[in-house]
Amino acid sequence: MNQLLNQDLQQMDNFLQEIKDYSVLFLSSIDTLPVKAGTASFGPFDLPRKGLGAMHTLQQFRKRYEEHLTGNSGPRNWGFVTGGSTIPAIAGDWLTSVFDMNASDRDIPPFKIETETIAMLRQLFGLPDAFSGSFVTGATMANFSGLAIARQWLGEQLGVDVAQEGMGALSQAKIVSCVPHSSTVKSMAMLGFGRNALVKIPALHDRESIDINALEEYLKEHKQEPLIVVASAGTVNTVDFDDLQAIASLKEQYGFWLHVDAAFGAFAACVPAYRHLLNGWEAAASITIDAHKWLNVPYDAAMIFTRHLQLQLDTFKNAGAAYLGDPEKDFKYSNYTPENSRRLRALPAWFTLVAYGAEGYTAIVNNNIELARQLGALISSNDAFRLLAPVRLCVVCFTLNVADEEKQAAINTFLQALNDSGKVMLTPTVYHGVPAVRAALVNWRTTQHDLAIAWEDMQQQVAGATVA
């Protein structure tokens, strides 16, 4: 064995204790770190010929990168829909790396961990047992997987096995939606539909929710065509929901494939007052739910739920790989998801779900919603800002009260100053053609104190932006 490898093996306990201490130090100070990293320049770093060994490598890392680390997973990163990681989820992620198992084969423990975790998630969301579930890398890959299975279904309606024959028979296929997430359009490009295959149905007035009458008119006009409909259960700008109950009724009548993108909106099911927003999603053929958002587990993790396990197998199975067994007889998750090599992503979710249960997640979701509503009320009461949409769940969408021709420049100045201050991070967007800002609250650590810090800084920075 190489001398350094043997040395680190013998000193494993000391080194991992150093890593644990450093991790605790970082997590304990995350509230005081800048939320967004500043621009940094680094000189070249060449591959060592002999290597430094584990302990000296940690020292080198800290020397080179520590001052640039941020509180990106802390309580005031409201720029993206990014949860932090609960402490049990971090423990689960550490152990995932320690065990280093390919979570595919049902004859080894990781399979049981994943099936148990999926079952707990079904219970959390109130989904029927008819839905099977698999972990993937994120909402993009969950949407990709749902649409890939839908593509196989489209081919089946036309008498073609797309996984075998390719996309030739589906050159005219359309995917219908209203305000799809960018990852849906990205998935269409990757799957060979092409971005131009998207048919956008109008939204209701001053909403991001699909006009059901317009959708039905489109379905009537294309009654003879198998179609995929992608419904939103929580848009990124305003957490608006399509009327899933009405879409489910149309599905019964017109027989399309219904994919529901519920990346973070699924967690409305945790709170009785908002659960009705998901009425009808049980009729979906496939559902995307993200884990590194409101579940607050480490990147990267999401789930694809589907009612069509055989279609999922037909789409993703490894054909002609004898060493992997018979995909029709030997269940392996690698035959049901895009990845053959699968990290045990379910374990962080298993830890946090068992640690906090349904009541814990009800508390996390409800707290974020209440704080978002308070932020919306503060914005509405301040003449420097204008709320652009009701605060439906955890995202606040607003703009600055300046002349239209000055709005984009003022927002850019405001966000630059705000994010550079390091106290809170927000991101730009556009809502119904209006340059805007969005704040998304999904972190388990966010408190009233964080809201006060963020609001004070927002008022200070908007004054400079509007004067400039």
PEVENPE-V626705 format. One line per field, one symbol per residue. phi: phi as a letter, one per 40 degrees, with the letter a starting at -180 (. if undefined). burial: + if it has 24 or more other C-alpha atoms within 12 Angstrom, else -. Layout:
phi = ???
burial = ???
This chain:
phi = .ddcccccccbdccccccccccccdcccbccbcccbcccbbbccbcccccgbgcccccccdcccbdcbcbcdcccbcbcbcbccbccccccccdcdcccfbccbcccbddccdccccccccdcccgccccccaacbcicccccdcdcccccccdcdcbgbcccccgcdcbcbcbbbabbccdcccccdcccgcgccccbccdccdfbbbccccccccccccbccbcbbbbbcbhcccbfcbccccccccccccbgccbbbcbdbcdcdccbdcbdccbdhcccccaacbcbcbccgbcdbaabbbacbcccccdcbcccgbdccgcccbbcbdccbbccccbcccccdcdcccccbgccccccccccccccccccccccccbccbaccadccbbbbbabccbddcbcccccccdcccccccgcabbbcabbfgcdabbbbbbccccbdcccccccccccccccccccc
burial = --------------------------+--++++++++---------------+++-------------++++++++++++++++++++++++++-+-----++++----++-++++++++++-+++++--++++++++++++++++++++++++++----+++---+--+--+++++++++-++++++--+++---+++++++---++++++--++-++------+++++++++++++++++++++++-++--++++++++++++++++++--++++++++++++++++++++++++++++++++++++-++++++++--------+---+++++++++--+++++++++++++-+-+--++++++++++++++++-+++---+++++++++++++++++++----++-++++++++++++++++++++-+--++++++++++++++--++-+++-+++-+++-++--
